[in-house]
Amino acid sequence: MEYPGVCTGPALHDLIPLNRSAQWHTDLTMIDRTDSGLGEMPRKETQFTSEQSPHHSTVQGVADRTLDVSHDIKAGLSPVATTTSCRQEDHEDDEDLSAVPTRLWVGIALKVCETQAVQVGVVWHDGTSSVDFAIHTVDFSHNEHEAAVRGLSIGGRTNVLEDFLANTLETIARDRACKFVGAGIAPEVIRACPKLPSRLWNELDILPVALDRDSNCGDVDEIADLMARKCVLCFGPNVQPRLQIGPLGEVGVDLGGRSTFVLPERYACTVGERTTRMANYYSQSLRRKHKKLAFFTSSSQGGVARMRYGLMRFLNCMEVDCSWFVPPPRPEVTRIHERVRQALRGEGDHDSPLPKAHMDTIDTWTHSIAESLRWTANGGPLAPRSRGGAAVIVIDDFTMPALVTISKSLDPLRPVILRSHHALRHDLMTAQGTCAGPLWQWIWSHIKHVDLFISEPLQTHVPRMIPSQKLALMSSSIDWLDGQNKRLSDEATAYYHQDFAHLCQRQGVPHLAYPRRDFIIQITDSDSQSAIQDAIAAFAHFRRQSRYCSGLSVQQTPQLLLCHDSSSAFTSKARSLDRIRTSLTRDYPDLASDIIISPLPPCDRTLNALLSRAHISLSLSHNPSHNALIAQSLHKGVTCIALHTPSNALHIQHTRSGFLIQAPDKTGQRREAAEYMDVLFGDDERYYDMGYCGRLGISDEISTVGEAVCWMYLFNRMTSERKPSFEGGWVWDMAREGAGERRRRADVERSRSVTIV
């Protein structure tokens, strides 16, 4: 393949990215939302296909002016062992698994020569040593093409070089049957190709890491090798990016800002034009105020942390001065936090009170953390505003309630917001003799002085003693561009399916036979044993008695995949899951080989790949903590069958975008779920229609951009001179009104008919 020329000499180093905030304001409203695929008809995947990657066609606009490009490739070390990337044929023996492609890291460097040529060095590394390298010399000095070179704009030259690098990495991965996990990129490459990191992430599923090099000396292959070795150090034993926690406990999102894989204009593809305008409006206001904002969460991992990663990523793109702080983990306190959450949700033993010593332990630990991490020292986030502290404090949940007391004691007039993500049992919190009663009294003694209490928009989430003027409602958010939700190529999807199949094999459990067989998926907490048992019983009824399965052989019927978060599985819960696996052979001997119960691996793209290729997703748990997975399923065009709970009803329109199970008893619920499975497998037209409706019914308010709009609106109001009153309203509605965007009939929004108080 030949490539059009790029600018020569030092001019290549002048390609500096524009100010990102300005780029958002000028470019985002010009982008067609169909780039995100939201307007496409969802299709049922039956096999992995090898479609040409998007960057193959991006060069076509200048293909008629193709230049003569010479590639001097120097092969270095031994090649990577060839493996099969995905299973393409039907195998009778389900135990035969093809090998997973070799995981590699790559280093990329670039040098501009004086002879109007560009040297590109690529080195790939297996985590122990460099495996191979290649040097590509792209020469644009041929006289017959000088006119074409001069005719290319700066943006055109940048795009051409990005195309070349993306195609080079794709070719290496395909020819050597390997999977690039991360890419260490030299500063010169970032300056020349500012959009390359985003393309690597979105098109090739490679996590880009922008790295500095030690000196200006060294050939291009030496620099590339240094980038590869540095990139390897950014990943942990599970081939996941390492957590970056600063000396103050500040979370360094995306490897401390080195992995900038999402450009501001990409976010515009996930929301409508009006939401984009709202984001611009409030971010400009905050930048003018020069206010510092701070979030506090008990952990940098988990569902709440995932939302914070997406939020901080977007706010950084918008140049809003916002930081996120977490305490160092302490196992004893973590276990107490789990008991606190269970008590407030009404789980476990209601009559077994939490010892006062545990509450004192949390308070003492919180004060010691605030002091040892210097949160209260000059310039720390909890310090008074006159000493450089944050202008607004946001505390997630009730795991560190003493932070409210600390903040108010140091700066009584500073706004403090408490964001609750839990379903609270008000009846247990106010009843005598329950575990939740004294626990809530302890929490309330700390949080009663907050300026704003933000809750999920459900009646069960809101304690009755919260004054309405201090209450506001906000939905949980989803980052449509992170690893769990971005669009994966067929090759990447096949890779993660293979990797998951090998994980199942190592555990001694069956694995999916996709693409030969469809499958149904349910993802729950490891303690949602009832939901797992209900899913198994409903699946058994579907397989044994449905019209769809009656005329099919076993190899043509669907499988059931039950996944849970391995990070939350304590020993007792793991044993319970083992007992469920053992009972399959006794209670469902004909289905035991088609029911897979497995923890999810740490890589979020595995969940993405599994959910994207599922035919149906189930949500048979009363616990609302996994409601985001319902929205993620609908966003992928996967129809969901869920229990009819208020939280599920916020996502699913019954019979339009999914099915809500209304039966009052367990037996009826299982039978109803099986009937809905039969409908979705037996009627393709209805399946596609419901999938399409589900995708179009996703509201902007549950996206990362929508959540950021809500928070920026709150920060603007809380830092104004007038004391705000929220009266239990939806923050999204108030933000839209504050930005001058009127509510329209055609707006897609979540139901406002839920009784709140």
C-alpha positions in Angstrom: 0.0 0.0 0.0 1.3 3.5 -0.9 0.8 6.5 1.3 0.5 10.2 0.4 3.3 12.4 1.6 3.6 14.3 4.8 5.3 17.6 5.5 9.1 17.4 5.6 11.8 18.7 7.9 11.1 20.5 11.2 7.6 21.5 10.2 6.4 18.1 11.4 7.2 19.1 15.0 4.9 22.1 14.7 1.8 20.0 14.6 0.7 20.8 18.2 -2.8 19.8 19.3 -5.3 22.7 19.6 -6.6 23.7 23.0 -9.0 20.9 23.9 -11.7 23.1 25.4 -11.8 25.3 22.3 -11.8 22.2 20.1 -14.9 21.0 21.9 -16.7 24.3 21.4 -15.9 24.6 17.7 -15.9 21.0 16.5 -18.5 19.1 18.5 -21.6 20.6 17.2 -20.5 19.8 13.7 -20.2 16.1 14.2 -23.0 13.8 13.1 -24.3 11.7 16.0 -24.5 8.7 13.7 -20.8 8.3 14.1 -21.5 6.5 17.4 -23.7 4.0 15.8 -26.8 5.0 17.8 -28.9 5.2 14.6 -28.0 1.8 13.3 -30.3 -1.2 13.4 -29.0 -3.7 15.9 -28.1 -7.0 14.3 -28.0 -10.5 15.8 -24.4 -11.7 15.6 -24.1 -15.3 14.4 -20.4 -15.4 13.6 -17.3 -13.4 13.9 -16.5 -11.5 10.7 -13.3 -9.8 9.6 -14.3 -6.4 8.4 -11.8 -3.9 7.2 -10.8 -1.5 9.9 -12.1 2.1 9.6 -8.6 3.6 9.0 -8.3 1.6 5.8 -10.7 4.0 4.2 -9.6 7.3 5.7 -6.8 7.7 3.2 -9.1 7.4 0.2 -9.7 11.1 0.1 -6.2 11.7 -1.1 -5.6 8.4 -2.8 -5.8 10.1 -6.2 -2.7 12.0 -5.3 -0.7 9.0 -4.1 3.0 9.6 -3.6 5.9 7.2 -4.1 6.7 6.0 -0.6 9.6 3.7 0.1 9.6 1.4 3.2 13.1 0.2 4.3 12.1 -2.4 6.9 14.9 -3.8 9.1 13.8 -7.1 10.7 15.4 -7.6 14.1 14.8 -10.5 16.5 12.9 -13.7 16.2 9.2 -13.6 15.1 6.3 -14.2 17.5 4.9 -17.7 17.5 1.8 -17.9 15.2 -1.5 -18.7 16.9 -5.1 -18.8 15.6 -7.0 -15.6 16.4 -10.5 -17.2 16.6 -12.4 -20.4 15.9 -14.1 -20.2 12.5 -15.5 -23.7 12.1 -18.0 -25.8 14.0 -16.2 -28.4 16.1 -18.0 -31.3 17.5 -15.6 -31.4 20.4 -16.3 -28.4 22.6 -13.1 -28.9 24.6 -10.9 -28.0 21.7 -9.9 -24.4 22.2 -7.7 -22.5 19.9 -4.8 -20.6 21.5 -5.2 -17.1 22.6 -3.1 -14.6 20.6 0.1 -13.6 22.3 -0.2 -10.4 24.3 2.4 -7.8 23.4 3.3 -4.2 24.1 4.5 -1.8 21.4 6.8 1.2 21.4 6.4 3.9 18.7 9.0 6.6 17.9 9.5 9.0 15.0 12.3 11.1 13.6 12.3 13.6 10.8 15.3 13.4 8.6 17.0 16.2 6.8 16.5 14.4 3.4 12.7 15.0 3.5 12.1 11.5 4.9 10.4 10.3 8.1 11.7 7.4 10.1 9.2 5.4 12.1 10.5 2.9 14.7 8.2 0.2 16.1 9.4 -2.3 18.8 7.2 -4.9 20.3 7.8 -6.4 23.8 6.4 -9.5 25.5 6.7 -8.2 29.0 10.1 -9.7 29.6 12.2 -8.6 26.6 11.9 -7.0 23.2 10.6 -9.6 20.7 11.1 -7.8 17.4 11.4 -4.4 15.7 10.9 -2.7 12.4 12.0 0.7 11.0 10.0 2.2 8.2 11.5 5.0 6.2 8.9 7.1 4.5 10.5 9.2 1.8 8.7 12.1 0.1 11.6 13.6 -1.8 10.6 12.4 -5.3 10.4 15.4 -7.7 7.3 14.2 -9.6 5.2 14.4 -6.4 6.3 17.7 -5.0 3.1 19.4 -6.1 1.0 16.8 -4.3 3.1 17.2 -1.2 2.6 21.0 -1.2 -1.1 20.5 -1.8 -1.7 18.6 1.4 -2.9 20.7 4.4 -1.3 20.3 7.8 -4.3 18.3 8.9 -4.0 16.1 5.8 -0.3 15.4 6.5 -1.2 14.5 10.1 -4.0 12.2 9.0 -1.7 10.4 6.5 0.9 9.7 9.1 -1.8 8.5 11.6 -3.1 6.2 8.9 0.4 4.8 8.2 1.0 4.1 11.9 -2.4 2.5 12.5 -2.1 0.3 9.4 1.4 -0.7 10.4 0.3 -1.9 13.9 -2.7 -3.7 12.4 -0.6 -5.5 9.9 1.9 -6.6 12.5 -0.9 -7.9 14.8 -2.5 -9.8 11.9 0.6 -11.3 10.4 2.1 -12.4 13.7 -1.2 -13.4 15.3 -0.6 -11.2 18.4 -2.7 -8.8 20.4 -1.2 -5.4 21.3 -2.3 -4.5 24.9 -0.6 -1.1 25.2 1.4 1.3 23.1 4.1 3.5 24.5 4.2 6.7 22.3 7.1 9.1 22.1 6.5 12.8 22.5 7.4 13.5 18.8 4.7 11.1 17.7 2.1 12.8 19.9 3.0 16.2 18.5 2.9 14.9 14.9 -0.3 12.8 15.4 -2.4 14.2 18.2 -5.3 12.0 17.4 -3.3 8.7 17.1 -4.0 7.7 20.8 -7.7 8.0 20.3 -7.5 6.0 17.1 -5.4 3.2 18.7 -8.0 2.9 21.5 -11.2 3.0 19.4 -10.0 1.2 16.2 -7.4 -1.2 17.4 -8.3 -1.7 21.0 -4.8 -0.7 22.2 -4.4 1.4 25.3 -2.1 4.4 24.4 0.4 5.7 26.9 2.2 9.0 26.2 5.7 8.8 27.6 8.7 11.0 28.0 12.2 9.9 26.9 15.3 10.5 28.9 17.3 12.4 26.3 17.3 13.6 22.7 20.0 11.2 21.6 19.5 7.7 20.2 18.3 6.2 17.0 14.6 5.7 16.3 14.7 2.0 17.2 16.4 2.8 20.6 13.7 5.3 21.4 10.9 2.9 20.4 12.5 0.2 22.6 12.6 2.6 25.5 8.9 3.4 24.9 8.0 -0.2 24.9 9.8 -1.0 28.1 8.3 2.0 29.9 4.8 1.0 28.6 5.2 -2.5 30.1 5.8 -0.9 33.5 2.4 0.8 33.4 0.6 -2.5 33.5 0.1 -4.9 36.4 0.2 -8.7 36.7 -3.4 -9.0 35.2 -2.3 -7.0 32.2 -4.4 -4.1 33.5 -3.2 -0.5 33.9 -1.8 0.2 37.3 -3.7 2.4 39.7 -2.1 5.8 40.0 -2.6 7.3 43.5 -0.7 10.5 44.4 0.8 11.4 47.8 -2.4 13.1 48.9 -4.5 10.1 47.9 -5.4 11.8 44.7 -6.4 9.4 41.9 -4.4 9.8 38.7 -7.1 9.0 36.2 -5.9 7.2 33.0 -2.4 6.6 34.3 -2.0 10.0 35.7 -3.2 11.7 32.5 -0.6 9.8 30.3 -3.3 7.7 28.6 -5.4 10.3 26.8 -7.4 7.9 24.7 -10.6 10.0 24.4 -10.7 13.3 22.6 -13.4 15.9 23.4 -15.0 15.6 20.0 -15.6 11.9 20.6 -17.9 12.7 23.5 -20.2 14.6 21.1 -20.9 11.4 19.3 -22.5 10.0 22.5 -25.0 12.8 23.2 -27.2 15.2 21.4 -26.3 18.7 20.3 -28.2 20.4 23.1 -26.3 18.4 25.7 -23.1 19.5 24.1 -24.1 23.2 24.3 -25.0 22.7 28.0 -21.6 21.2 28.7 -19.9 24.1 27.0 -22.0 26.7 28.8 -21.3 25.4 32.3 -17.6 24.5 31.8 -16.9 28.1 30.5 -18.6 29.5 33.6 -16.5 27.3 36.0 -13.3 28.2 34.2 -14.1 31.9 34.7 -14.6 31.4 38.4 -11.3 29.5 38.9 -12.8 27.3 41.6 -11.3 24.1 43.0 -13.6 21.1 43.3 -13.0 17.8 45.2 -14.6 14.4 45.3 -14.0 11.9 48.1 -14.7 8.1 47.7 -13.8 5.2 49.9 -12.2 3.2 47.1 -10.7 3.7 43.6 -12.4 0.5 42.4 -16.0 -0.6 42.0 -19.2 0.7 40.5 -19.0 4.2 42.0 -15.3 4.5 41.1 -16.1 3.6 37.5 -18.4 6.6 37.3 -15.8 8.9 38.8 -13.2 7.8 36.3 -15.5 8.7 33.5 -16.5 12.0 35.1 -12.9 13.1 35.9 -11.8 12.1 32.4 -14.4 14.4 30.8 -13.9 17.2 33.2 -10.2 17.2 32.5 -11.0 17.4 28.8 -13.2 20.5 29.6 -10.3 22.0 31.7 -12.4 22.1 34.9 -10.3 22.2 38.1 -11.5 19.0 39.8 -9.7 16.4 41.8 -10.7 13.0 43.2 -9.3 11.6 46.5 -9.4 8.2 48.1 -7.9 6.8 51.3 -5.4 3.9 51.4 -7.1 0.6 51.7 -7.4 -1.0 55.1 -9.0 -4.5 55.1 -10.6 -4.2 58.6 -12.4 -1.0 57.6 -13.4 -2.4 54.2 -15.1 -5.3 55.9 -17.0 -2.9 58.2 -18.0 -0.8 55.2 -19.5 -3.9 53.7 -21.6 -4.5 56.8 -22.7 -0.9 56.8 -23.9 -1.2 53.2 -25.7 -4.4 53.9 -27.5 -3.0 57.0 -28.7 0.1 55.2 -30.0 -2.0 52.3 -31.8 -4.4 54.7 -29.6 -7.4 53.8 -28.2 -10.0 56.1 -29.2 -10.2 59.8 -31.5 -7.2 60.5 -31.4 -7.8 64.3 -27.7 -8.1 64.7 -26.5 -4.5 65.5 -23.2 -3.1 64.3 -21.0 -2.7 67.4 -20.3 0.8 68.5 -16.6 0.0 68.4 -16.9 -0.5 64.6 -18.4 3.0 64.2 -15.6 4.4 66.4 -13.1 2.6 64.2 -14.4 4.2 61.1 -14.4 7.7 62.7 -10.9 7.3 64.1 -9.7 6.0 60.8 -11.3 8.9 58.8 -9.7 11.5 61.1 -6.3 9.8 60.9 -6.5 9.6 57.1 -7.4 13.3 56.8 -4.4 14.2 58.9 -1.8 11.7 57.5 -2.7 12.5 53.9 -2.6 16.2 54.6 -6.2 16.8 53.4 -6.6 19.4 56.1 -3.2 21.0 55.7 -2.7 24.3 53.8 -3.5 23.6 50.1 -5.2 20.3 50.9 -8.7 19.7 49.6 -10.4 19.9 53.1 -8.4 23.0 54.2 -10.4 26.2 54.5 -10.9 28.1 51.2 -8.8 30.9 52.6 -5.9 28.4 52.8 -6.2 26.9 49.4 -8.9 24.3 50.0 -11.6 23.2 47.6 -14.6 25.5 47.0 -17.1 22.5 47.0 -16.7 19.1 48.6 -18.5 16.0 47.3 -18.5 12.9 49.4 -19.7 9.6 48.0 -22.0 7.4 50.2 -21.8 6.9 53.9 -18.5 5.1 54.3 -16.6 8.2 55.6 -19.4 10.4 57.2 -16.9 12.1 59.5 -15.5 14.0 56.5 -18.6 16.1 56.6 -17.9 17.1 60.2 -14.2 17.7 59.4 -15.0 19.9 56.5 -17.7 22.0 58.3 -15.4 22.4 61.3 -12.7 23.9 59.2 -14.9 26.0 56.9 -18.5 26.2 58.1 -19.8 28.1 55.1 -18.2 25.9 52.4 -20.8 23.8 50.5 -20.6 20.1 51.2 -22.6 17.6 49.0 -23.3 14.0 49.9 -24.0 11.7 47.0 -25.9 8.5 48.0 -25.8 5.5 45.6 -27.6 3.0 47.9 -31.1 1.8 48.2 -31.9 2.7 51.8 -34.5 0.9 53.9 -36.2 3.8 55.7 -38.5 1.5 57.6 -35.5 -0.3 59.1 -33.6 2.9 59.8 -36.4 4.3 61.9 -37.5 1.0 63.6 -36.5 0.1 67.1 -34.3 -2.9 67.7 -32.9 -3.2 64.2 -29.3 -3.1 63.0 -29.9 -0.1 60.7 -31.5 2.1 63.5 -28.4 3.0 65.6 -26.2 2.8 62.5 -28.3 5.5 60.8 -28.3 7.7 63.9 -24.5 7.6 63.9 -24.4 8.5 60.2 -27.0 11.2 60.6 -25.0 12.8 63.4 -22.3 13.6 60.9 -24.3 14.3 57.7 -27.2 16.4 59.0 -25.2 19.6 58.2 -24.6 18.9 54.5 -25.8 21.5 52.1 -27.2 19.0 49.6 -28.2 15.4 49.6 -28.2 13.8 46.1 -30.0 10.5 45.7 -30.9 8.0 43.0 -34.4 8.9 41.7 -36.2 6.2 43.7 -38.4 6.3 46.8 -36.4 3.6 48.6 -33.2 5.6 48.2 -34.3 8.7 50.0 -34.4 8.9 53.9 -37.5 10.7 55.0 -35.7 13.0 57.4 -33.8 14.8 54.6 -35.3 18.3 54.1 -36.8 18.7 50.6 -34.8 22.0 50.1 -31.6 20.0 50.6 -32.7 17.1 48.4 -31.9 16.6 44.7 -32.1 13.6 42.3 -29.5 12.4 39.9 -29.1 9.2 37.9 -26.0 7.0 37.8 -24.0 7.5 34.7 -22.2 5.3 32.1 -19.2 6.2 30.0 -20.0 5.1 26.5 -16.3 5.4 25.5 -14.6 3.3 28.2 -13.5 -0.2 27.8 -16.8 -1.7 29.1 -18.9 0.2 26.6 -17.0 1.2 23.5 -17.6 -0.5 20.2 -15.2 -3.5 19.7 -14.1 -4.8 16.3 -15.0 -8.4 15.4 -11.3 -9.3 15.9 -11.1 -7.8 19.4 -14.4 -9.4 20.3 -13.2 -12.8 19.2 -10.0 -12.4 21.2 -11.9 -11.6 24.5 -14.3 -14.5 23.9 -11.3 -16.8 23.5 -9.6 -15.5 26.6 -12.8 -16.0 28.6 -13.1 -19.6 27.2 -9.6 -20.3 28.5 -10.5 -18.8 31.9 -13.5 -21.2 32.1 -11.3 -24.1 31.1 -8.9 -23.3 33.9 -11.7 -23.3 36.4 -13.0 -26.6 35.1 -16.4 -25.2 34.0 -18.0 -25.4 30.5 -17.3 -22.6 28.1 -19.4 -20.8 25.5 -19.8 -22.4 22.0 -20.4 -19.0 20.4 -20.7 -18.3 17.5 -22.2 -21.8 16.8 -24.7 -21.3 19.6 -26.4 -18.2 21.0 -26.3 -17.5 24.7 -28.2 -15.7 27.4 -26.2 -13.7 30.0 -26.9 -12.4 33.5 -24.3 -10.4 35.5 -24.8 -10.0 39.2 -23.0 -9.6 42.5 -21.4 -12.8 43.8 -23.9 -12.6 46.8 -27.0 -12.6 44.5 -27.5 -16.3 44.9 -31.3 -16.0 44.5 -30.9 -14.3 41.2 -28.5 -17.0 39.9 -30.9 -19.8 41.0 -33.9 -18.0 39.4 -32.0 -17.6 36.1 -31.0 -21.3 36.1 -34.6 -22.4 36.8 -36.0 -20.1 34.1 -33.5 -21.3 31.6 -34.3 -24.9 32.4 -38.0 -24.2 31.8 -37.1 -22.5 28.5 -34.9 -25.4 27.3 -37.3 -28.1 28.3 -40.7 -26.7 27.5 -40.4 -23.8 25.0 -41.7 -24.0 21.4 -38.4 -22.6 20.1 -36.2 -25.4 21.6 -38.7 -28.3 21.0 -37.5 -29.0 17.4 -33.8 -28.3 17.9 -30.9 -30.6 18.8 -28.8 -29.8 21.9 -26.0 -28.3 19.8 -28.6 -25.8 18.3 -30.1 -24.6 21.6 -28.8 -21.5 23.5 -26.5 -21.6 26.5 -26.7 -19.7 29.8 -23.8 -17.5 31.1 -23.9 -16.4 34.7 -21.1 -13.9 35.6 -20.3 -12.2 38.8 -17.8 -9.7 40.0 -14.8 -11.6 41.4 -13.5 -8.7 43.4 -16.5 -8.8 45.7 -16.4 -12.6 46.3 -15.4 -13.3 49.9 -14.6 -16.9 50.9 -18.2 -17.7 52.1 -19.7 -16.4 48.9 -17.3 -18.3 46.7 -18.3 -21.5 48.6 -21.9 -20.8 47.9 -21.3 -20.4 44.2 -19.4 -23.7 44.3 -22.4 -25.4 45.9 -24.6 -24.0 43.1 -22.2 -25.4 40.5 -22.3 -28.8 42.2 -26.1 -28.8 42.4 -26.4 -28.4 38.6 -25.3 -32.0 38.1 -27.9 -33.2 40.6 -30.9 -31.0 39.7 -30.2 -30.3 36.0 -28.1 -33.1 34.6 -29.3 -32.5 31.0 -28.3 -28.8 31.2 -25.1 -28.8 33.4 -22.8 -28.6 30.4 -24.7 -25.6 29.0 -24.8 -23.4 32.1 -21.5 -21.5 32.8 -21.0 -19.9 36.2 -17.8 -17.9 36.2 -16.3 -14.7 37.7 -15.6 -11.9 35.4 -11.9 -11.3 34.6 -10.4 -7.9 35.5 -10.4 -6.7 31.9 -13.6 -4.6 31.3 -13.5 -5.3 27.6 -14.2 -9.0 28.3 -17.6 -7.9 29.8 -18.1 -5.7 26.8 -17.4 -8.5 24.3 -19.7 -11.0 26.2 -22.6 -8.5 26.6 -22.3 -7.3 22.9 -22.7 -10.9 21.5 -25.4 -12.1 24.0 -28.9 -12.7 22.5 -30.7 -11.8 25.7 -29.6 -10.3 29.0 -31.3 -11.1 32.3 -31.6 -9.1 35.5 -33.5 -11.2 38.1 -31.9 -9.5 41.1 -33.7 -7.1 43.4 -30.4 -5.4 44.1 -30.3 -2.2 42.0 -26.5 -2.0 42.1 -26.2 -3.6 38.6 -28.9 -1.4 36.9 -26.3 0.2 34.7 -25.8 -3.2 33.0 -29.5 -3.0 31.8 -28.7 0.3 30.1 -25.5 -1.1 28.7 -27.4 -4.1 27.3 -30.0 -1.8 25.7 -27.3 0.4 24.3 -25.8 -2.6 22.5 -29.2 -3.6 21.1 -29.5 -6.6 23.5 -33.0 -7.0 24.8 -33.3 -7.4 28.6 -35.7 -9.4 30.7 -35.8 -8.0 34.3 -37.9 -8.1 37.4 -40.5 -5.3 37.6 -38.8 -3.1 40.2 -38.9 0.7 40.3 -35.2 0.9 39.4 -35.6 -1.5 36.4 -38.7 0.4 35.2 -36.6 3.5 34.8 -34.6 1.8 32.1 -37.0 -0.6 30.4 -40.3 0.2 28.6 -42.3 -3.1 29.0 -42.8 -4.9 25.6 -41.1 -2.0 23.7 -37.4 -2.2 24.8 -37.6 -5.2 27.0 -39.8 -7.3 29.3 -40.6 -6.6 33.0 -41.6 -9.7 34.9 -44.7 -9.0 36.9 -45.6 -12.3 38.5 -45.8 -12.1 42.3 -44.2 -15.4 43.3 -40.9 -17.1 42.4 -42.5 -19.9 40.4 -44.5 -17.4 38.3 -41.5 -15.2 37.8 -39.4 -18.1 36.5 -42.1 -19.3 34.2 -42.7 -15.7 32.9 -39.0 -15.2 32.2 -38.9 -18.5 30.2 -41.9 -17.4 28.1 -40.2 -14.1 27.3 -37.0 -16.0 26.2 -39.2 -18.1 23.9 -40.7 -14.9 22.4 -37.3 -13.3 21.8 -35.7 -16.4 20.2 -38.7 -17.4 18.2 -39.6 -14.0 16.7 -36.7 -12.4 15.0 -38.6 -9.4 13.7 -39.8 -8.5 17.2 -36.4 -9.1 18.6 -34.8 -6.6 16.2 -37.6 -4.0 16.7 -37.2 -4.2 20.5 -33.4 -3.9 20.2 -33.7 -0.9 18.0 -36.2 0.8 20.4 -33.9 0.1 23.3 -31.0 1.8 21.7 -33.1 4.9 20.8 -34.5 5.1 24.3 -31.2 5.9 26.0 -31.3 9.3 27.6 -28.3 11.7 27.6 -28.7 12.2 31.3 -27.2 8.8 32.1 -24.1 9.4 30.0 -20.9 10.7 31.3 -21.5 14.0 29.6 -24.9 14.2 31.1 -23.6 13.6 34.6 -20.9 16.2 34.1 -23.5 18.7 33.0 -25.4 18.0 36.3 -22.3 18.3 38.4 -21.1 21.5 36.7 -24.5 23.0 37.2 -24.4 22.2 40.9 -20.9 23.6 41.3 -22.1 26.8 39.6 -25.1 27.1 41.9 -23.3 26.2 45.1 -20.5 28.8 44.5 -23.0 31.6 43.7 -23.9 34.2 46.3 -27.6 33.1 46.6 -28.3 30.1 48.7 -29.9 27.5 46.4 -33.0 25.5 47.2 -33.5 22.2 45.3 -36.9 20.9 46.6 -36.2 17.4 45.6 -36.0 18.1 41.9 -34.1 16.4 39.1 -30.7 18.0 38.7 -30.8 17.3 34.9 -34.0 19.3 34.6 -32.6 22.2 36.6 -29.4 22.2 34.6 -31.3 22.2 31.3 -33.4 25.1 32.5 -30.3 27.0 33.8 -28.6 26.7 30.4 -31.6 28.1 28.6 -32.5 24.8 26.9 -36.3 24.3 26.9 -37.8 20.9 27.5 -39.0 19.4 24.2 -41.7 16.8 23.5 -39.2 14.7 21.5 -36.6 14.6 24.3 -35.5 11.2 25.4 -35.5 11.2 29.2 -36.1 8.9 32.1 -39.5 8.5 33.6 -40.4 11.3 36.0 -43.5 9.5 37.4 -41.8 7.7 40.3 -43.0 8.8 43.7 -40.0 10.2 45.6 -41.2 11.2 49.1 
